[in-house]
């Protein structure tokens, strides 16, 4: 795959046309791993529409959903090499490339709701985190929502003890690994596009994701139970290849920034509804029993996952976690 990315990168370098002319629009490839009919998919399509409109066609945005170009791990490498210009990987995916600070977003119960999330991402802490991306050859443009994660398996998951010994697919994240270990489960890193088949064939017993991802990947067809846990958050950082971005004519960069700002508002305003709608669709499909937790059961889950905080503090430092918690104004225990 690396060879393929390198070949694509050199073709991209040869075909990058610099300042736009009427005959040769600047091509911006936007790759992502989820379905078009998801919060990220819709925001990406909105960005394309607005970017092409505001630049008067001088920029052509090609959106590649559903891992058609790259799977999880390959995406960021392709961006750094210039084979693709724009991505929106989940926060989790920045830890493995050395930007550990993004691990904080993966902490269980760190974000009580989307309002608290916005306080982090729209404030100085959010800007400070985006700045860290520069050193990796990318520019962070925006934070896009998906929503809160839920647990699913072929076994009823109510108490922490129910997780014991089960294999769960995770994104490549030290935090998520620690989270499932804290529950006595066995985490298994796997690309998003492989999850459905792994659940279907029993390679893993369960997984965690948002309702929109569960529904659009048809995971509910191969999982008997899903529990409303809202235990973690999946959101994205829209990143662009820094060299490509800095090399754009200033007016084009401004028009693309405007398109990004509006696509972000559009996407983030409807992400919660999209996840609610996906939950309704899963219920309607009738293949998965949806389990709700009582306040006591919820508390037991929170308690079981608290050791993860210590683990993350040892890597990113307690001050960053404290700063995050100060912004959200809530303890992860309630
Ligand atoms: C996952 O790998 O589960 C998610 O990050 C996929 C996505 O982009 O929402």
Boltz pocket constraint, residues with backbone or C-beta under 6 A from the ligand:
constraints:
  - pocket:
      binder: B
      contacts: [[A, 33], [A, 34], [A, 72], [A, 88], [A, 89], [A, 90], [A, 146], [A, 171], [A, 190], [A, 191], [A, 192], [A, 208], [A, 209], [A, 213], [A, 234]]
      max_distance: 6.0
